[in-house]
Every structure is written in structure tokens, then in C-alpha cells.
Amino acid sequence: MSSQSPSSDYGGSDYHIPVLPQQTLEAFRTGRNGLIVDATAGGGGHSELLLKAGYQVIALDRDLDALQETSKRLAKYGEAYRNIHSNFSDIDEALASQGIEKVDGILADFGVSSHQLDEAERGFSFMRNGPLDMRMNQTQTMTAQDVVEEYSESELKRIFREYGEEKFASKIARCIVQDRGEKSFATTLELADFILKIIGKREKIHPATRVFQALRVEVNDELGEIKTLMRKSLDLLNPGGRMALISFHSLEDRLVKRFIAQHAAETIDRPEWPEPRPNPDYCLKAITRKPLMADAEECERNVRARTAKLRVAERI
Ligand SMILES: C[S@@+](CC[C@H](N)C(=O)[O-])C[C@H]1O[C@@H](n2cnc3c(N)ncnc32)[C@H](O)[C@@H]1O
């Protein structure tokens, strides 16, 4: 790891460059320097920015490799930094294991790190040949190869359509199921080349992009994890505490946007009601009306920032 790379000015390393660094720090600038959970430690870039600003940080990650990396990088912060190997959907149990009931902030920067994408053997990228794996948590059993080889045609079609928004979902699912007795789907390139043959190159992006996204979301239950994290965060945040959530594709952002809208409305109105009624779920104040996005300078130095959207809400 190079501590001298240009990205280190923004809290980054060769492992991962954190997106929206200033906006993320700003999200927690509430005048109280308390305890923040970084639910997605990754390379520890966001955690370090928070530590430098005087917060205590508990970082979670389900990838042991990421936790080893961040432990080394952040050891110099001593007791102000702790990390726990955990899915963020188990945030309540992870904090209870440290005797913590409430926190002042929860940050989540969803998806995979650059390091996970770059390591061919993790199997996340159709650009690199490796096992068709895609598990963020290497102790989990189900891999992307299992999904491709074992799911029914209708299940494959559903995940390609719902999680990949792939318009050729039916055709791809049908062809996989027809050919999988004879053809191997053990590697990333075997699957990527197969999809290229079936649907051809029609757009700028690689034709396997959406299927790879769908498999990753399925293998790691990414949307279920986000829903549970957001729900549990409501009980864990102190009044005035904030959640800052960074999404990278429309499926994630839609969940976050709806969750905040559902909890930030004081009243609900329905056409059949004579007047609006109090919203029983009301417990958040939306801090960002529109998502915060990276400026041109950040997009230039960090390609990943181009699709990043940060939404912030405060517990009331
Ligand atoms: C985009 S990276 C985070 C990068 C980090 N903010 C930084 O500055 O280096 C996302 C990380 O979250 C982890 N992750 C994703 N989903 C998770 C989940 N449900 N529970 C725990 N960790 C998760 C991934 O393993 C990955 O290391």
C-alpha cells in the first residue's frame, strides 16, 4: 500500500479511494463528536477521515481481508478505532458484543471496494479471469457459480431482471439452463464470453455488466442487507444522530430514498381520508432533499465517484 499516492490526500489508498469525502464528513458535523459506526470499512478511507476529525469509530465489514487491511492502516488511532467482522444487517448484535446500545452516526458506503473488484480470484469482475465466486464474505458457502448452475430458469430470469434490470433476462436465463449440462460456468470469463455470444455487443458497456451486477446482489443479498441495516439504525441512533448512506446504482438508491421518505413525513394523506393523519413511522428528518453527488474534479480522479449518491437523515 502506498501512503504517498495522490489519492491519500482524500483519505484513499491503493486499496480503495473513498467517495464524497468532504460531503461525508459534513454529514456528521452536528457539533457532537461521538461514536460513529462505519458499516462498510473497506480500505478504511472513510473511517480514517472520521478518526482524523475526532470521532471514535467502530467499523464493520463482512470481508476479513478488508478488516485486516483497515486494522493495519488504522492501528495508530489506538482505542478510538475498533472493528468487527460482521454483516451490517447484524449491526445491533455487533454493537451489543462491545456493550454499546446507542451511537451518534452510522455510515454505509454500499457495494464492493476497488480491491475486491481488482482481485481476479474474488470473481467480481468480467474483465479479469477468476473463479465465478463474488462472495464478499469468504466464509459464506453460496457462490455465483452455484447460482448459475443450480437456480431454475425462472429464478435466473427474475434476478437478472430485478437486480440487473437486464432486458434480455429471459433469453440469457434460457440459454444458460439449456447449455449448463455441457458447458462450464466455473470462471468469470466463461460466463462473460457466453453472454457476449448470446446477446452481442449493443451498447458501450460490456453485455455481461447487468448479469454480473445481478449475481453479485443475489449472492450477497445486498438489498436485504440494506433494508435491515436501515431499519435497525432507527433504534441505534441517539436523538440528533445521523445516518449517511452512499449508493451506486438505482436499486440501492431507490431503497434509501423510499426509506427516508417513509420515516421523514410527519403526516400521511390518502384520497379517501378527510384530512392527513399522523405518520406512525415518523422519526427522521431528511437532511438532504436531493442526493449529494461528486463534482467533476472528484469524478476525474475517482471513476467510482461518478455514480455515487449520498443521502443523509437525522434521528429525531
Ligand atoms: C465500497 S467499499 C467501502 C469502502 C470504504 N468506505 C473506504 O473508504 O475504503 C464497501 C465495503 O463494504 C463491505 N460490505 C458490503 N456489504 C456489506 C454488508 N452487508 N455487511 C458488511 N460489510 C459489507 C464490502 O465487503 C466492502 O469492503
PDBQT file of the ligand as one rigid body, heavy atoms in Angstrom, charges set to zero:
ROOT
HETATM    1  C1  LIG A 401     -17.358   0.486  -1.165  1.00  0.00    +0.000 C 
HETATM    2  S1  LIG A 401     -16.487  -0.459  -0.028  1.00  0.00    +0.000 S 
HETATM    3  C2  LIG A 401     -16.265   0.642   1.306  1.00  0.00    +0.000 C 
HETATM    4  C3  LIG A 401     -15.050   1.499   1.168  1.00  0.00    +0.000 C 
HETATM    5  C4  LIG A 401     -14.746   2.351   2.363  1.00  0.00    +0.000 C 
HETATM    6  N1  LIG A 401     -15.783   3.314   2.619  1.00  0.00    +0.000 N 
HETATM    7  C5  LIG A 401     -13.398   3.050   2.218  1.00  0.00    +0.000 C 
HETATM    8  O1  LIG A 401     -13.339   4.275   2.381  1.00  0.00    +0.000 OA
HETATM    9  O2  LIG A 401     -12.403   2.377   1.940  1.00  0.00    +0.000 OA
HETATM   10  C6  LIG A 401     -17.734  -1.494   0.598  1.00  0.00    +0.000 C 
HETATM   11  C7  LIG A 401     -17.268  -2.467   1.668  1.00  0.00    +0.000 C 
HETATM   12  O3  LIG A 401     -18.450  -2.879   2.364  1.00  0.00    +0.000 OA
HETATM   13  C8  LIG A 401     -18.405  -4.250   2.595  1.00  0.00    +0.000 C 
HETATM   14  N2  LIG A 401     -19.801  -4.686   2.647  1.00  0.00    +0.000 N 
HETATM   15  C9  LIG A 401     -20.708  -4.653   1.653  1.00  0.00    +0.000 A 
HETATM   16  N3  LIG A 401     -21.887  -5.129   2.075  1.00  0.00    +0.000 NA
HETATM   17  C10 LIG A 401     -21.715  -5.443   3.382  1.00  0.00    +0.000 A 
HETATM   18  C11 LIG A 401     -22.590  -5.957   4.388  1.00  0.00    +0.000 A 
HETATM   19  N4  LIG A 401     -23.857  -6.261   4.104  1.00  0.00    +0.000 N 
HETATM   20  N5  LIG A 401     -22.111  -6.135   5.632  1.00  0.00    +0.000 NA
HETATM   21  C12 LIG A 401     -20.806  -5.825   5.922  1.00  0.00    +0.000 A 
HETATM   22  N6  LIG A 401     -19.929  -5.357   5.004  1.00  0.00    +0.000 NA
HETATM   23  C13 LIG A 401     -20.387  -5.158   3.753  1.00  0.00    +0.000 A 
HETATM   24  C14 LIG A 401     -17.637  -4.829   1.431  1.00  0.00    +0.000 C 
HETATM   25  O4  LIG A 401     -17.038  -6.049   1.804  1.00  0.00    +0.000 OA
HETATM   26  C15 LIG A 401     -16.614  -3.721   1.140  1.00  0.00    +0.000 C 
HETATM   27  O5  LIG A 401     -15.406  -3.959   1.826  1.00  0.00    +0.000 OA
ENDROOT
TORSDOF 0
